[in-house]
Amino acid sequence: MSTAVVPADLLDRVRGTLALTGAEPTPVHVAAALRADGTICGDAMVLAVVSALRREALGAGPLDSLLGEPGITDILVNGPDEVYIDRGQGLEFIAIRTGDEQAVRRLAVRLAAAAGRRLDDSTPYVDVRLSDGTRFHAVLAPIAAPGTCLSLRVPSRKVFTLDDLITAGALPPAGAEILRNLLDSRLAFLISGGTGTGKTTLLNSLLSLTNPAERLVLVEDAGELRPDHPHVVRLEARPPNIEGAGEISLRDLVRQALRMRPDRLVVGEVRGAEVVDLLTALNTGHEGGCGTIHANSAADVPTRLEALGALAGLSQSAIHSQAASALHAVIHLTRAPSGQRRVAEIHTLSKSPGAPLTTHPAVTFHPNNTHTVHPAAHLFTTTP
């Protein structure tokens, strides 16, 4: 591929010429447009212009190279020529040309359209999944400043094993055995943590360890889970179209999943009223179910469940009772300012009559690769 740098004004002129003639950005048409412009270029520049125009029309434009780079988990664009990436060690500025505000806006509108969504002044924000699994969010200027802002969450191209997590410092060796016991015991659990703490990565790792004879039915808002397992069925929610019709919610899909004979029902992210259907399923013979949930700590999960249950019209006592009998453990992940992600603690859940749902520390994992086992860990420290 050519490495020639294409001046922005030259690219604009060629783009305009091709738009007027309706020609495709082929080498022949681009060379003709350059001649008509009075610009004399070599083959390298012609090919560079063709490559840039095709990226604009078909890919993620100047961000294409970043999307294909191993290790990048997030790409953030804050208006023209201000791009940050995260390789797992925190955000870092990267020098890359995105063009002016109109170029960033065109890119945002095109990526949204490719996912079947409208992005314009009447609907200035969008949250969609691209065809390669990348989660794409955009807010147009002037709602966003210093310009149109893009956020891309890049799915991992690799399913990490627990050994990989140990090597990365995300889990001490003893923690892997505890998690395997929890999984083999077919206990229901949630993985909690903030955005970017590695919840999906850990869930992928654990699901990959389940018995190959089991049928996994995954319900997700956006298809991010890719466990290394021979029997996986995926159900993915769908937002309403421009007319406001055609929505398929997570709650709809959880109900459908129960009729598909799952050995393990998995909700990629519990974020709304579907929590009621998940807890109902886990209370009616569907063992080993799991999912992820946003929470600041394991101890905050009951409050988070309470808030989600309220969306479905359940009272505090009802959602607490359902969760107490359905869930056995919460695995909480944190992310240090340095970007280091790690499993911080595992809690069990319980509820006394007339009291709210509470969690109890079972295992605490320390940054120095050691851990502390608490009495509540008896539930899964030994395989039955």
N, C-alpha and C positions, 0 to 999 in steps of 0.2 A: 504494500500500500504506500502511496506517495506521502512524503513527510513535508511537502512544500507548504508554507504558511500562506493562506489566502487572505488578502486585505479585505476588511469588512465592506469598504465602498465598492470594490470590484465585485464581490459576491452579490451585493445589492443590485448592481447594474445588470449582471448576467441574469439574476433572478427575474428582474423586471422585463428584460428582453424575451426570455423564455415564456413568461406569463402572457406577453402580448401576442406571441406567435402560437402559443399552445403546445410548444414542443416539449418532449420529455428531456430530462437532464442526462442525455447520452454524451459520450465524448465528441461525436460529430456535431451535435447541436450546440454543445457548449463552445467548441472551437469556433463555430460559425458566429455565435453570439459575441465572442471575444474579438473576432475580426471586425464585426459590425461596430463594435465599441471603439475600434481603433487601437486595441491593446494587442501587443505582440507577446505571446507566451510560449514557453516550451511545453513539451508533453507532460512534464511533471506538474506544472501549474494547471493544465487542463484537467488532468486526472484528480488533482486536489480539489478543484472546483466541483467536479462531478461527484466526488466522495462527499463533500460538504453538503451539496444540494440533496443527495440521496439520504444522508443522515437526517436532514431536516424533514424530508417527505416520509420516511419510513421508520426511522429509529428514534432515539432520544437525543438527536442532534449532538452537540458537543459533549453530552454526558454519556454517550455510548461507550467510550473507552473505560469510564469509571464503572459502569454497570457490569462490564466483563472482567474487572480486575478482582482476583481472589482476595478474600479477607475484608472487603469493604461491606459494612452492614447498613450504613446510612449515607445518603447524599442530600445535602441541604443547600438550596440556592436562595440567596437573599437579594433579589433584584439583579441588575446587570453585573456580571464579572465578579460576584462575591459567592464563592462556593466553598463549602466545608464538607469534609468526609469524616467518617468514623471507621477505623479499622479494628476497634475493640479496645483501644487505649485512650478514648476520649476524642473530642472534635479537634480537627486540624484544618487550617486554611490551605487551600490548594490553588495555585495559579492556573486558571484555565479560562479561556474566553467563551463567554456565553452570548456575546452580542449585546445590543442595547435593550431597553425595556420592551420594545415591540418584538424583538426576537425571542425574549424569554416568554412573553405572553403568547406568541404564536406556538411555541413549543408546548406550553401548558394546555392550550386549547386543543392542539392536535392529539396529545396523549390522552386527554379526557375523551375526545371524540372516538379514538381507537377503542376505548373501553365502553362506548355506547352512551356517554354522558355529555350533557351540554355544559359549557363553561363560558359565560359572557357577563356583561354588566348586570343583567337581571338575576343571574345565578353565579355570583363571583367566587364560589368555592366548590371544591369537589373532592371526594375521597373514593378512590376506585382501586381495583387490582388490574394490573397490566397482564398481557398474555403470558409473560415469562414468570408470573407470580409476584412481581415487584408491587409493593403497596405504594400508590401514588396519591399525594395530597397536594392541592394547590389553592392559593388565595390570590386573586388578582389585585393589582394596584387600581385605585388609591386606597382600597380597603386595607391592603397590606403595604407596609413601608419597610425598607427604602424602595420597594418595587415589588413586582409579582414574586411571590415566594413559593418555591417547590420543595416538597419533602418526599424523598423516595426511601422506603425501607426495603432493602435488597434481601431476598430469601437466601438462606444458606444453601450452597450447592452441594454440601456434604452433610451427611447424618453423623454426628459425633457419637462415639461410644463413651461409656462411663470411663474407660481408660484414657480416652482423649481428654475428658474433663479433668481427670486427676493430673495428667501431664500439664494442662493449662493452669493448674492451681485453683480450679473452680470447686474441687471436691477432694477431701482427704481420702486415702485408700479405704479406711474403715467406713466412710460414708457410702461408698459403693456397695458394700455388703449389706448395709442397713436398707438402702433403697431397693436392692434386689429382693430382700426378705419382704419388704412392704409389697412389692409387686407380686411375688410368688404367693403371698398370702391372700391375694385377690381383695385387698382392702381398697375402699374408695378414697380418693385423695384429690386435693386441689394444689396446684403450684401457684404460689402468689409472688408478687413483686411489682416493682414499678416498670415503666416503659423501658425497654432495652436491657433488662436485667438477665435475659436468657431463658425465659420461661418456656418458649416454644422449643428452643434447643434442647433443654432438659427433657421435656415431654417427648420429643422425637427419640431421644436416647432410650428412655424407659419403655416406650411402646415397641421399640425395636427388639427389646429383650423378652417380650411376651411369648408365650408358647406358640409356635408356628401353626398349631392346629386350631388356634382361636381366630374368630372372625372379629375384626375391628371395624366399627362403623364410626367414622369421624364426621362431626357436624361443625362447620366453620363459617364465619362471616366472609373470610377470604382464605383461599386454600394455601396455608403455610406449612402444615404438617406433612412430612414425607418420611414416615418411619420405614426402616428397612425390614419389611415384614411381608410374607407371601400372600396374606389375605386381608386386604384393606379395601373398604368401600367408603367413598367420600361424598358427602352432601354439602353443597355450598349455597349459602343464602344469596338472594338477588334483590337489589334495591328496586324501588318503583321506577318506571320509565318517565319520560318527560311529561306525559299526561297524568302521572301519579298512579298508574295502574301496573299490575304485574309483579308486585312485591311478594317475595317468599322469605319469611322471617326465620330466624334461628328457632323460634318456638315451634313453627310449623314443622321444621326439619327434625327437631328432637322427637316430636310425636311420630313422624314417619319412620324414624330410625328404630323406634321400639317395635315396629312391625316387621323389621328386617332381620330378626333373630341375631342380634349382636351378642357376642361373648363379652365384649367390652364396649360400652358406649362412651365416646369421647367428645367433649365439647371444647373446641380449640380455645375459645375465650368466652367465659361466662360474663355477660355484660348487660343483661336485661331481664325481661320477664321469663325468659327460657329457663332461668334458674329453678323455677317452680316445677317445670316438667322434668328437668334433670333430677332434682331431689326426689320427686315422685317415682321416677324410674329406679333410682338407687334404693328406694324403700320397698320395691315390689319385686325383688329377686334378681335384679341386674347387678351382679357383683363386679367389683374391679373397675367401675367407672371412674373417670377422671377428667380433668380440664385445667384451665388456667384462669386466674382472676387478678385484677389489679388491686393491690392493697399495700399500705406502707409497712406493715409487719404482719406476722402470723396472728398476733393478738387482735389485729384490726379486721380480720376476715369476718367474724360474726357481724360486725357493724356494716361491713360492705354487703354481706348477704341480706341483711335486714333492709338496706336501701334498695337492693335489686328486687327483693320480694315485694316491697311496697309498690313497685311498678306493675305488679300483677294483682295488686289488691289484697295481699296477705298481711295480716297483722304481725307484730314483732313476735308474739308468742308462737304463732303458727309457723313462721319461717324458722324460728330457733328450734322448735320441736322437730320439724322435718330435717333440718340440717344435722341435729344431734344424732338422729338415728341413721342418717344416710351416709355421713362422712366420717372417716376414721382419722385422717391426718391432713395437715397443711405443711407443704414444703415451701419454705420462703427463701427467695433469692434477693441479693443486694448487689449494688454496683458502686464501687468506690470512685472518688473523684478522678482517680487515675484511669478509670475505665475498666478496671478489673471486676469481672463478674464472678460471684461465687454463691454456693448454697450456704446460707447463714444459719438456718435452724429448721427443725421439724417439730411441729406441735400436734398434739391430739386434741379432740374436741369432746366436750361433755356438757350435760345440762341437768341440774338438780330440779326437782319439782318446785314450781313457783319461782325459779331463778332464771336469769338469762343464759344463753349459750356462752360458754367460755372456752378458751384454749389453754393448754398446759404444755410447757416446754418438755419435749421428750429427748431431743438431741440438739446441742448447740455446737456449731462448727466455728472454730476460731481462725483468724487470718494466718496464724503461724502453723497451720496444717494439723492442728490437734482438735480434739472434740471432747465434749462433756456429755455423758449419758445421764439423764434424769429418770426418776422412777416411772414416768409415763411411757417410757420407751419399751416396756415389757410387751406392748401390743404387737411390735414387729421386729424386735431384736432377735427373736428366734423363730425359725420357720416351723409352722405346725406340722 
